[in-house]
Amino acid sequence: MILKICCVAIVTAVCALILKVNKPEYVPMCLTASGIILVLFGFDYLSAAIDFIRLFTEQTGIDSSVVRLILKIIGVGYLIEITAGAVKDLGFESLSDKLVMCGKLIIFVMSIPILQALFDVIMSLISTV
């Protein structure tokens, strides 16, 4: 699988270099298509990880809403990173930096319920002592 991913990246880089000389307006489309293909390759690994997390949650008794929230936070982080990279590749580094900052703020706000759950666990442990 890693070999496939590397081959797609190399072929894309070569195609982008060729297009850059002949038709530079097609380079962003080439890079975007390659990015989508690479992300789709990554989804194969994601399904195995989600199955493990589901089993882990069931066996440990962790509230599934907390696990779902953690997965959403991770998803937001990856989505922001991929989008910011694409925007930066198009030459808009300032916009990319602002997107990353907004993503960090969104992740912070999304993490507040997890901090609340951690606080509740700590308070219950203190009260039992």
Steps between C-alpha positions, in 0.01 A plus 500: 500500500781740586660424164175592322477827691860588418449412131193724480698785656794454262278476191313811614823692553623407151164590344495830688850585376402422141179699531683789664701548182220447248168579672563656844127565554443122530756443777257575789244256356768232467612550860143503630414178318810335639416617851154347473646170379750493787228570757289217357795262540520605865135410563587128477712533813240716668234229502726259691582771754132584553422132561773488764373817668145363506620176665718694745208725598271203560754313713606795716157654553611845383206719401464475123414870470846589628664269246283642221601851602868406498463352151322816383783712638756286319294526181481879527875514550572290192244685288642838597856378433414361156303810403769736627762309303293522184440872550872553562584302184279740305714787628279642774722447803336776704156344454646161588640636827163651592327171422738315733437754776123463463538122505691518827226715653232256384695206645538685830128567523418141403730369775320678784253211562795262530659728758167510684480120502857480630417753770194293604713184525761679710233646731338158546839348586566776753160457660552125547825558690 
